[in-house]
Amino acid sequence: MKSLSKWSMLALGALSIGLATTSTAMSANSLEDVMKARGLTQKDVLAAAKTYVPTGGRDEFITFSSGGQSGQVIVYGVPSMRILKYIAVFTAEPWQGYGFDDESKAVMAQGNVNGKEITFGDTHHPALSETNGVYDGQYLFINDKNNPRLAVIDLSDFETKQIVVNPVLKSEHGGPFVTPNTDYVLQAAQYAAPLENGFVPLDQFNEKYRGAITYWKFDRKEGRIVPAESFSVEVPPYSQDLSDFGKGPSDGWSFTNSFCSERYVGGIESGRPPFEAGCSQKDTDFFHMINWKKAVELFHAGKAKKINGHAVISMDTAVKEGILFLVPEPKSPHGMDVSPDGKFMIVAGKLDSHTYVYSFEKMMGLIKNKDFAGKDAYGIPILDLKKSLHTQVQVGLGPLHTQYDSKPCTVYTSIYVDSQVTKWDYCEGKVLDKISIHYNIGHLMAMEGDSQTPQGKYLVSLNKLAIDRFNPVGPLHPQNHQLIDISGDKMELLYDMAIPLGEPHYAVAISADKLKPKIRYKSGWDSRTDKRSEYRTRPGKERIERDGNRVHVYATAIRSHFTPEIIEVEEGDVVSVHITNLERAEDQTHGFAISGTNVNLSLEPGKTASGTFTADKAGVFPYYCTEFCSALHLEMQGYLMVKPKGYKATAAKGAEGTIYAQGDYDKQFATNLATQDVINSVVGFITTHNYQDFPAVVALVEDATEQLNFAADTRKKAEDFAAKKDWQNATLWAGQWWQYQVKAADIGLRAKTYLEQNGAKKVK
Amino acid sequence: MKSLSKWSMLALGALSIGLATTSTAMSANSLEDVMKARGLTQKDVLAAAKTYVPTGGRDEFITFSSGGQSGQVIVYGVPSMRILKYIAVFTAEPWQGYGFDDESKAVMAQGNVNGKEITFGDTHHPALSETNGVYDGQYLFINDKNNPRLAVIDLSDFETKQIVVNPVLKSEHGGPFVTPNTDYVLQAAQYAAPLENGFVPLDQFNEKYRGAITYWKFDRKEGRIVPAESFSVEVPPYSQDLSDFGKGPSDGWSFTNSFCSERYVGGIESGRPPFEAGCSQKDTDFFHMINWKKAVELFHAGKAKKINGHAVISMDTAVKEGILFLVPEPKSPHGMDVSPDGKFMIVAGKLDSHTYVYSFEKMMGLIKNKDFAGKDAYGIPILDLKKSLHTQVQVGLGPLHTQYDSKPCTVYTSIYVDSQVTKWDYCEGKVLDKISIHYNIGHLMAMEGDSQTPQGKYLVSLNKLAIDRFNPVGPLHPQNHQLIDISGDKMELLYDMAIPLGEPHYAVAISADKLKPKIRYKSGWDSRTDKRSEYRTRPGKERIERDGNRVHVYATAIRSHFTPEIIEVEEGDVVSVHITNLERAEDQTHGFAISGTNVNLSLEPGKTASGTFTADKAGVFPYYCTEFCSALHLEMQGYLMVKPKGYKATAAKGAEGTIYAQGDYDKQFATNLATQDVINSVVGFITTHNYQDFPAVVALVEDATEQLNFAADTRKKAEDFAAKKDWQNATLWAGQWWQYQVKAADIGLRAKTYLEQNGAKKVK
């Protein structure tokens, strides 16, 4: 039998094996063998090569997709189609601590509706912030259709920072969309309802039900929406839908389409034809054209009335001031897409096989000349459809949404019923190509395809049905996002990606190099308010403060222990545990959960997060780190001791479970010296190579150095106890010294491997 | 300008274009061009070809991974590494309606701890049901570490059916594991605590704190755990960890390892060395060896005492009856892996560089001969380590978890600190190969690698750190699961997969062909109780029932309307909306959400789900379908009208928003006849081909036929109204008839495309 030696003795041997295997030759399998075995065609292999991203590689674009009724935002890479993150927005999600720590609960509480906690959202349309009409990678906005809310996500850390509730709408679909400099974020109604929020019977639908289009003011510097500087424009009960802002020549205008301009109220239960029949009977609906810059002036000039404390420019005022017009559009549309040059607006209606290309210039001419085709029931001028159009193109059955290519005049429209994407030329008005998708595409997305600088290259088809595309996983299917190569003349299907959670509607993709998120927070950071936390704790300053039955625990976390490890409170106490993660190393997140409570914190490096609960039951409640953070992760534990009311502690001291003697100390000491030799050899390798040319390794070296400093401090403790012949403490602190060595070795080995695999050169 | 003709006129033209494009030639790009442009090596292309699954293709294996503190189970395909589903288990998730419909709330409520609602879980170790030691694809079990709970997922629909709370534990890590016929499901404690759940000061740790190993009885026929037939075995306060059941010769025994058998209690805040030091000081911990078949007999013989109403076999009884033994194991282990033939148990400790291979035969010999090395402080016999071992193998720094290959004697062990996987031979005791992973692997998983029939082929490395592997997404990184080809002598890294939500710990993979989930429910099905719902509603039987302020709405959903479309209640009413999805077609899910409430239902075909809320505020609350179900999805809407208390309705009848005349009816009628021609041509194509050889198409044809029957019914309504010269109703019902035609055409086109793309042949 081999001896039970600690692994410090063996490290060098193991390392050398590790080194040898990194240079392993390629498998004997040839590509032809693999193709044959897996039934792949040449086309399949080409698609595989176009989408595969090797280990450590980077995707070219990052997609932000709504999660639908999951209430989240989904982040994935293109072309690998690997999902990188689900960002919690309207729904609690414990892995991120969202809705489980006090800081994020405060964000969620901003989204309460009439004081009621709303625990989910139906996210539909993400929008990226723009500077001069170009995506700048700073912020993402996302709506909730079910309750009319809007959230702000900061792309410096991919966290939700703010939720605002629309004060006049009951549901909301057509937004967010941003102005070219993200001064305003647009949100349009969906199902009409009384703006005042009270009960109004449906027999007053035409008179009292309304839509509205809200312009939320966004403060770029603070990264927050400013409700007091925001306003809405009242519009008819036409079921407003998607929108877009003008650009270039059309900057200053916004466009919002609608369905059910029939103003039909269903009631199939009482023998009336259902909504779907009455809402799709006319050949055309209307899009709303609003001069939002002038609307801002009217708002500032006090021409808005207040409804529920929110400024609303009435239809009458909007008509009188000449800022609101209607334009006929194909019925039941779902898409309003302004061309990159701002000259054209493309609309498709699901029940008309054409896309309609509107000329902004023509429409402005009509408005200027007051050349209107009539007025609607609310007195809003209607432009003539024929006179507004640049062209119409027959694209297929059930056209829906259009995205722009980087190539001039080239666009792609999703075709729901035909299950196709049509590529066409909106200048010449002709179809260029079609491709079948699987199945029933809703929105589609080209890279930066709704900005002023579309990037072309890839298109993603957001299909609403997957049916047989993937291995079956029960009656509820994943969604299917299909990646299409649009770099050539013909579209080529590259990849079927399953969406495993949520039902995305709209998505936006940005060049990956525009995103530069941070990897750690300033120490003691409240990431939700973007300020130092008032509960931050520095090492050595951990403490428990009590005021009556209110207890605050100021705690820290570091590999691999919390301080404190024992928290004593009394039954009935209201306890807040505030933990600061002291780590600085990338990806060195800790978690914190206490049995019997609903506290789960996600503590990224530098973050301070807080969990509050009532200790309503006497007992023993283990807590532990929920992120596998280190070799001693399972031992990163503690006990919340909830004493019964009036409990009197005795002076009893528990017996140690294991007693250590000088021999144990000496053995541990020898192990540590041997381990130090291993570390020294790793350090030697690193410092004799040009590691400073590799920022990732520099960060690792800093982290390892920190661990070695801890080791040195702990060694001193051990030696002090040994000098006093307190072998129990001496042995255990020597063990702790070794733990810090293990962490340093872990990091050092990672750095060494990195240098080996990335062609570091020996120096001197 | 082109005419605004409805798209029925154009359908055939569009179809022919669609056909043409499906035969598009391959892009001009050559593989060499793509490799050069994307910087891919030959090895990369080979890996791409080994993992790429073309559209409509199937993965060979399906993985079930824990989601860690997200409280979910993650389902993904191997080798494509596409995530197919997140199954909600301990955390509410609205896309699935989980925690948002009454039926799933009842499942979650089973998991209340001491009456307190627990809103998240920390899932660690999934286990698949087995028949004769072989995965059978029927059930999946998953634990919650933070609160000691266990959930049952039925793989016939991938839904969580049951949650049980462990009555004696406070936290739980080492489970679930199943007996070879899934009679029992094992759950082992983690952090020791008093089994009785009360407060016991830490100075009585050795005397009063305990672990336990629970054997939950599973009723295969009902698919539910039976708490009354379940029991636990009391064990020392040793921080029990992972477990496994014996197989073949070792069937009847279970094995559970432990850490911190030092029984150390930390307290760094008061100057004591932290848990991590005191819990890793000894060179060895103990694994527990329990004769569970004999324990079942003892339980049935009444030899268990009751703690918190649950049967517990005390340590004293277990020792006296000879069912509990301890075996030294490498310190801080995390993995107890019984060989497929049941002869060996492999254990690795993170702080020992060896794996230890135990011989069941040797251990049984020692037990039989009462050849013990001693007893622990609780009187439990300890087997001699040396005499129990088959061999020890030096595998690297930080070995953790071992999985079995299909090749004899071949295993893989994850090496945390070295960030490697070591392939080795446990019969001969030698290392065969090593591969570097990125970074810090926790568990690893081979295909069916912990069953009696390992499948080999692929290995997945569940890495705990991703660091620089993916595009950055902020301080909280995704996890990284790396796919490794183990079919050859040398391991080959194939793919880096990001886990975008949750932190998986353990995973299990099953041959995909063993899973045969259903695609629809029997009509009116409560999927959580697996019974017909008492609230199911047949078409035509929709109604609203009131008893005092308790209102039940019996509703249905079908493309594209709910019945009823208007729900009137009074302020203060407690309302339940029960919706039956009448669809039979695969993937034809509807959703249902009401603004201002927290109701969101996911209604897969056949399902009945219920949302209950208090109508606490008078007003108008739109509801709608949250799944993009059809071209008229946005129009699948309704209004919840909450009348103020005492509100008196007037006899007022609202004016119609749009008035239709005979001309409108005639136009719609003509459109419908033209649309019918299109449908007939599609039907003609289908019926002149061998569609009956394609089950997917047969299902589509059934669905289309149903839609056409609706169309015929509705046509009759329209014609009846026309006969009465009620042009308003006649036109709208004719519109509805057309809507059904559109749905039939949608399905028909999908069937036609399927036949074209799958080589259907013309018949007759």
Interface residues (C-beta under 8 A of the other chain):
Chain A: M1 K2 L4 K6 W7 L10 A11 G13 A14 L15 I17 G18 A20 T21 T22 T24 A25 M26 S27 A28 N29 L31 V34 M35 R38 L40 T41 Q42 K43 D44 V45 L46 A47 A48 A49 K50 T51 Y52 V53 P54 T55 G56 R58 D59 I62 G67 G68 Q69 S70 G71 I74 V75 Y76 G77 M81 R82 I83 L84 K85 Y86 T91 A92 E93 P94 W95 Q96 F100 V113 N114 K116 E117 I118 T119 F120 D122 K145 N146 N147 P148 L155 S156 D157 F158 E159 K170 S171 H173 Q190 Y191 A193 P194 N197 G198 F199 V200 P201 L202 D203 Q204 F205 N206 Y209 S239 D241 F259 C260 E262 R263 Y264 V265 G266 G267 I268 E269 S270 R272 P273 P274 F275 E276 A277 G278 C279 S280 Q281 K282 D283 T284 P330 S332 H334 K350 L351 D352 S353 H354 K386 L389 Q392 Q394 G396 L397 G398 I415 Y416 V417 D418 S419 Q420 V431 D433 K434 I435 S436 H438 Y439 N440 G442 K464 L465 A466 I467 D468 R469 F470 N471 P472 V473 G474 P475 L476 H477 P478 Q482 D485 G488 K490 E492 L493 Y495 D496 M497 A498 P500 L501 G502 E503 H505 A512 L515 K516 P517 K518 I519 R520 Y521 E542 S560 H561 T563 P564 E565 I566 E586 D587 Q588 T589 G591 A593 I594 S595 G596 N598 N600 S602 E604 P605 G606 K607 D616 K617 A618 G619 V620 F621 P622 Y624 T626 E627 F628 C629 A631 L632 L634 E635 M636 Q637 G638 Y639 M641 V642 K643 P644 Y647 A649 T650 A652 K653 G654 A655 E656 G657 T658 Y660 D664 Q668 A696 N729 T731 L732 W733 G735 Q736 Q739 V742 A745 D746 L749 R750 T753 Q757
Chain B: M1 K2 L4 K6 W7 L10 A11 G13 A14 L15 I17 G18 A20 T21 T22 T24 A25 M26 S27 A28 N29 L31 V34 M35 R38 L40 T41 Q42 K43 D44 V45 L46 A47 A48 A49 K50 T51 Y52 V53 P54 T55 G56 R58 D59 I62 G67 G68 Q69 S70 G71 I74 V75 Y76 G77 R82 I83 L84 K85 Y86 T91 A92 E93 P94 W95 Q96 F100 V113 N114 K116 E117 I118 T119 F120 D122 K145 N146 N147 P148 L155 S156 D157 F158 E159 K170 S171 H173 Q190 Y191 A193 P194 N197 G198 F199 V200 P201 L202 D203 Q204 F205 N206 Y209 P237 S239 D241 F259 C260 E262 R263 Y264 V265 G266 G267 I268 E269 S270 R272 P273 P274 F275 E276 A277 G278 C279 S280 Q281 K282 D283 T284 P330 S332 H334 K350 L351 D352 S353 H354 K386 L389 Q392 Q394 V395 G396 L397 G398 I415 Y416 V417 D418 S419 Q420 V431 D433 K434 I435 S436 H438 Y439 N440 G442 K464 L465 A466 I467 D468 R469 F470 N471 P472 V473 G474 P475 L476 H477 P478 Q482 D485 G488 K490 E492 L493 Y495 D496 M497 A498 P500 L501 G502 E503 H505 A512 L515 K516 P517 K518 I519 R520 Y521 E542 S560 H561 T563 P564 E565 I566 E586 D587 Q588 T589 G591 A593 I594 S595 G596 N598 N600 S602 E604 P605 G606 K607 D616 K617 A618 G619 V620 F621 P622 Y624 T626 E627 F628 C629 A631 L632 L634 E635 M636 Q637 G638 Y639 M641 V642 K643 P644 Y647 A649 T650 A652 K653 G654 A655 E656 G657 T658 Y660 D664 Q668 A696 N729 T731 L732 W733 G735 Q736 Q739 V742 A745 D746 L749 R750 T753 Q757
